[in-house]
């Protein structure tokens, strides 16, 4: 559902702007943590692939997890930028808020996809570990 902002300018209060700045800082921190998580997954996946532990088809889930992390991180950074613009600019804050919320929505969708693929990845990993112990 998409809501269209009014064309008349609306400015939030100074107190509300402080909350938007705080929310934007939190979004930047989460974006940075997602980048670290994606980088660590990238390094781990590369090391496992180069060691021959992962077959080419087993690379699908880790790559999708990493891509979802990068997409979510970028969306959170965009949302943080829009929230900062709400606090520091004059004009139609409602439109900026709608754009920021849309970026949050994209981020949450990609996080949900990432968690799904992460779950599938670890189910596959547990199956490999179980097969290894049954063989020995």
N, C-alpha and C positions, 0 to 999 in steps of 0.2 A: 504494500500500500504506500503510495507516494503522496505526500502532502505538499502543496505549493505554498510558499511563503507569500505573505502580503507584500505589495509593492511599496507600502509606506515604511519609512525607516523606523526601526525600533532599537533602542539602546538599553542593554541591561544595566543594572545598578552597579556601583563600585564593589559592593560586597559580593554580588553574583559573579562579577568579573574575576575576583580573587579565587572563587571556587573553580571557575573554568581554567584559570592558570594552573591551579593545583592539579586538576584532572589531566591537563595537558602534560604536566611534568611526570605524572604517573604513567601516562601512555608512552612517553618517550623512554622511561625506565623499562617498561615492559617490552617495548620494541627492541631495546638494546639487549635485554635478556634473551629474547627470541633469536636475535642474531647470533649470540654466543652459543645457544643451544643448536642452531642450524650449523654453525661452523664446527662444533664438536662432533655432531652427527656426520658431517661431511668428511672430517678427518678419519673418524672411526670407519666409515663405510669404505673410504679409499684404502685404508690399511687392510681391512678384511678382504676387499676385492683383490688387492695386489698380492696378498698372501695365498690366494686361491681358496679361501674359506667359503666365500659366497659365489654361487653359480651366477651366470648372467641374469637369469630370470629372478633370482633372489635379490637383485639390486633394485627391483621396481619399488618395493615398499619404502626402503630408506630414501630413495630419490624423491618419491612423492612426499614423504615427511619433510625433507629439506626444502622442497619447493613450497609447500604449504607454510612453513615457517617464514620463508622470505616474503611471501605474499602477505601474510598476517603482519609481519614487522613493518612492511611498507605502508600498509593500510593504517596501522597504529600511528606511524609517523605523520601521515597525512591528517589523521584526526587530531593529533596534537597541534599541528600547524593551524588548523581551522579554529581550534579552541583558543589558541594564543591570539589569533586575529580577532576573535570576539572581544577579548579583553583590551586590546591595544588600539583598535580602529573605531572610528565613528561610522555609523551607517546602519545597514540592515543586518542586525545580529541574528535574526531568525534564519535567514538564508544560510549564513555561515554555520549556524547550529545544525541545520538540516544536512548540510554537506559533511560536517563532522560526524554526525550520527550515521550517515550512510557509510562512511569509512569504518566506523566501529562495527557496523553490520557485516561488512566484507571481512573484516579482521576476525570476527567471531565465527563466521561461516568457515573460513580457512582454518581456524583453530579446531573446529569440530571435525573437519576432514583430516587434519593432521593427527588428532587423537584417534580417529578410526584407523588410519593407516599404521599408526604407532602400535595400536592394539593388535592388528593383524601381523605386524612384523614380529612382535614378541610371542605371539601364539606360534608362529613359524619357528622362532628360535627355540622355544620350549619343546616343540616337536623334535627338532634336531638334537637337542640335548637328551631327550628321552630315548631316541633311537640310538644315540651314541652309547648310553649306559646299558641298553638292552643288548647291544652287540658285544660289549665287553663283559 
